[in-house]
Amino acid sequence: MAIAANLLSVLACPSCKGKLVWGPDKTSLVCRGEQLAYPIRDGIPAMIAQEAISLSAEDMAKVDKA
């Protein structure tokens, strides 16, 4: 199940309140500022800072520049 574009536009990083974008595999939401990926499980984003995955510079280069 995909997240609707209008929902993505109102979601923010719980750490810095920055904009989130799709991860390269569309199974996570990424905060470019914090370089964190929030997983999406069963169509629901896990917006808990403790569940975020730190991304390397190589991983960040794969993130869509939307």
C-alpha positions in Angstrom: 0.0 0.0 0.0 1.4 3.4 -1.0 1.3 6.5 1.0 -0.8 9.2 -0.6 1.1 12.3 -1.8 -1.1 14.6 0.3 -0.1 12.6 3.4 3.6 12.7 2.5 3.3 16.5 2.2 2.3 16.9 5.8 4.6 14.4 7.4 7.8 15.7 9.0 10.9 14.2 10.5 10.3 13.7 14.2 13.9 14.7 14.9 14.3 18.0 13.0 10.8 18.6 11.6 12.2 18.7 8.1 10.6 17.5 4.9 10.6 13.8 4.1 11.1 12.2 0.7 10.8 8.7 -0.6 13.7 6.4 -0.1 15.2 4.8 -3.2 13.3 1.5 -2.7 10.0 3.2 -1.7 9.9 1.3 1.5 11.1 4.2 3.7 10.8 7.9 4.1 14.1 9.8 4.2 15.0 13.1 6.0 17.9 14.6 4.0 18.9 17.0 6.8 19.3 14.3 9.5 20.3 11.5 7.0 17.7 9.2 8.5 15.4 6.7 6.9 12.0 5.9 8.6 10.7 2.4 7.5 7.2 1.9 6.2 5.6 -1.3 7.6 2.3 -2.5 6.2 1.7 0.9 4.6 2.3 2.8 7.9 5.4 4.9 8.3 7.2 4.2 11.6 7.8 7.8 12.6 9.7 7.1 15.8 13.2 8.5 16.1 14.5 5.4 17.8 13.4 3.3 14.8 15.1 5.5 12.2 18.1 4.1 10.3 21.2 6.3 9.8 22.2 6.6 6.1 25.7 6.7 4.7 26.8 9.3 2.1 26.5 6.5 -0.5 22.9 5.7 0.6 22.0 9.4 0.5 23.3 9.7 -3.1 20.6 7.1 -4.1 17.8 9.2 -2.6 15.5 10.7 -5.2 16.2 14.5 -5.6 12.4 15.2 -5.7 
